[in-house]
Amino acid sequence: MKTVNLTKYNDSKKLLKSTPVAEHFDTVITGDTKFYLDGVCIGIYVNIDKQLLKGIRKAVNTTKYVETYRTNAIPTKSSVFGALPRVALRNDFCRFSNKTIEEKPIMKTMFAFQDVICDIYKKHLPEIYDNDLAAVRQLVNDDYRLTDTPYTTVNINVNHAIKYHCDSGNIKGSYSNVLILKKNCKGGELVLPEYRIALEQSDGALCIFRGQEEIHGVMPITPYTDDFYRASIVYYTMAQLKHCYPYKEEVTRLNTMKRKRAVNRAKGINPKNKTNETH
């Protein structure tokens, strides 16, 4: 694996929430690479053997997506498998996504592929892998861990050209894990503008990197044919899962909160103004 020592050329905070363009990078990384900054490995880029991708590719092409359409943009699609934290007033209990229950064979395929990712993670970033795994074991109740890995949840995002951002919501200090599956399109490179590099994000590319600290975004996607996709499969654990009770206790809590809210509604109290609920 090639080693690259990065140079930080600029502070790119002003680019946050803007779309990456080709002028933001000078080099496109295509081969297996480790990235170092001041002696610290901040990420790896690995091309996975296509034979290992058959099952997960079938799952990505089979799941029933939630689709989003925007004016003058390629439609985007997404599916979520695994554990999710509470969302007040909407899904106010810790749970598994609907897809986890409705599409069990696909869910099993998505979570089984973690073995491939974890083998790569442990080989090239053993200390960071061990730290991520230890954090999840300590913070997240076993009821929400389908496998003993650093991940409880996986998102499949199709044709998402995401603007510049830093990852948020995941367990603090954990590295971001993104697998790319790609067909009949160009673009979609992952740009790190502060270092003036982009990762090709070719079909089968896995990137594990310090996504909470590094500003990054995805170049626009251009299809060659109607039969195209760029799927990013993201494995992670959300920090808010640390607040989850064991599942049976979550159900009891939810029923209690429903009763409280029903009483408040009867009294004309707006639930959005309630700030003293126990979480």
N, C-alpha and C positions, 0 to 999 in steps of 0.2 A: 504494500500500500504506500502510495506517495505521501510525503509530508510537505505541507505548505506553512510557512511562517507568515502570518498576516501582518500587514501594516495598516494602522487606522489613519486614514487620510483626512477624515472630517467628522464632525458631529452632524448627524442627519436627522435630528429631532424635527427640524422644519419640514421634513418630507412625510411625517406621520399623517396617515389618512389620505395620502396622494397615491396615484398609480405609478408603478415603476416604468421607466423608459430605458431604452438601450444606452442613452448617454450616461446612465448611472453606473455602468460597469465597463471594465476594459478586458476582463478575462472570463471565459466560461469554463467551468470545471466539468469534465466529462468522465474521468476515470476515478477509481477508488482512491480516496484522499482523506488524510487527517489534517485538521486545521488547528494551528497553535497560535496563541496570542500571549506574548510575554511568558512563554514556557508552559502555558496551560492549554490543554486540549479543549477547545470550545465546540468541537463537532467532528463528525465523520460523514462521508458520502460513499455509499457502497452500492454497486450494481449486483442485484440478486439474480442467481441462475434462473432462467425462464421456466425450467422444469418445476421449480418449487412454487411457481405462481399459478399453476393451473387451477387449483381449488379455489384460491381467493379471487382469481379473475372471474371464475364462473359465479361466485357469490356476488361480486360487484355487479355483474351483468344480469343477475336474477332478482335481486332485492327490489321491492316496490318502493320507489322514492317519493319523498315530498318534493314537489317541483315549485320553483319560484321563477316568475317571469318579470323582466324589467325592460322598459323601453330601450330600444337600440342596443341591446346586450344579449349575449348567448344565454338561454335559460339555464339555471343552475338546479341541481338536485342534491338531496341529502338523505341519509339513513343513519340512525343512531342505535347502537347495541350496547347493553350493559347497564351499569348503575348510574343513577341520576340523583342529585340532592333535591332538597325542598325548594319549591318556588312559591312564595307566599301568595295566597288567594287563588292560585291557579292549580298547582299540584303540590299542596303543602304537606308532603310526606316523602321520605326517601323511598326509592322504588327502582325497578328495572324498566327500561323503555318498553313501549308497546312492541317494537320490533323484536326484542329479546324473546317475547312470549309468542308472538304471531309467526315468526320466521325462525324457529328453533334450529333447523338444519343449517341455515345461513349463519346464525349466531355461533353455532359450534365451529363452523369453518373459520369464521373471523377470529375466534378466540384460540383455536388450535394453531393458527399461523403465528401466534405470539412466540411459539418455540423457536421459529426461524429468527425473529427479531431479537429475542433474548440471547440467542447464541452469538449473534453478531455484536450485540451490546456488551455482553460479558467478555468477549474476546478482545475488543478494542478499547473499551472504557470500563474496565472491571470495577474500579473504585466508585465511579459515578453510578454504575448499575447497582452495586451493593447498597449505596446510600439511598437511591430511589426505592429499592425494594424494602429496605428497613423502615423507611418513612411510611410507606403504604401499610406495612404490617402493623406498625405502631398506631397509626392514626385512623385507619378504616376498619370498621367492624367486619368480621369474617362473613357475615350474611350478605355483604355486597361485593365479595371477591369471588368471582367464578373460577379464577386460576390463581396460583401463587406466583404472581409476576408483579411488576411495578404498575400494571394497568388494570383498571376496573371497567373502562369504557372505550368504545371505538366508534369514530365517526367516519362515514364515507361521504365525501364531498365531491361532486362531479361538476367540472367546468367552472370552478370558483377561481377567479383571478382576484385574489385578495389584495387590498391596498396595504401600504406600509403600516406596520404595527409591531408591538412586542406582545408575545403570548401572555395571557393572564388567566387567572381562575384555576390553574393547575397547582398541585402541591408545590410550595415554595422551594426553589432550588432544583427542581426536577428538570431533566432535559426533554425537549420536544422530540417526538418520534413520528416521522411522516414517510409513508410508502407511496410511490407514484405508479399508477398503471395508465398507459397512454396508447391511443390508437388514432391514426389518420388525422393528426393535427400537429401544428408547430407552436412554439411559444410556451408559456407556462413555466419559464425558468424562475427559480427562487433567487431573488436579488438581495445581497447584503451590501447596501450602498456605502456604508462607512469604510468598507475594505475594497470597494470597487470590483467586486467579484459577483458572479452568478453561478448557480449550480444548474446544470442542464435539465435535471429532473426528467430523465429519459424513462422509458418503460421499464419498470422493475427497480428503479432507484430508491434507496432508503437513505434518508437523512436523519441523523440523531444529533441535535445541536442545542446550544444554550439559547433557546428561543425566548425565554423570559427577559433576557438582557440584550439580545441583539435585534436591532431594527431589521425587519425583512418584509418582503412583499413578493407577489407573483405577477410576472409579465402577462399581458393579454394573450388569449388563446385564439389561434386562427385555424379553422378546420380545413382539411383537404377535400373531404367528402361529407355527405350527410351522416354516414356511419362513422362517427368519431366520438372520442371521449378523452378527458384527462381527469382521472379519479385520484384524489389524495385521500389516503386512508390514515387516519390519525389515532394513535393509541395513547391514552393518558389516564390520569386520575384527578378528578376535580377536588380542590382543597375543601370545598364545603361538605364533602362526604364525611369529614371528621366530626361533624355535628350530628351525624345520624345515629339514632338508637338502634338496637337490634330490631329486625323487621317487625316482629310481633308488637314490640313496644311502639314502633312508629304508627302502626294501625290504631292502637289504643289512643295514642296522642292525637291522631287525625280525628277520630270520633269525638274526643273531648273538645278539640278546637271547633269542630262543626257545631256542637251543642252551644258553646260559648258564643259563636257568631250568630247563631239563630236567635239566642236571647238578646244579643246586642241589636240585631235588626229589628226585633220586636219593640225595642226601646228607642228605635230611631237613631242608633249610634252607627256612624260610618266606619266600617272595618279598616279603611285606609288610614284613619286617624289613630288607630290602636297601635301603640308602640311597646306595650308591656307584655306581649305574649311570650311564653316560655319556649325557647328553641334549644 
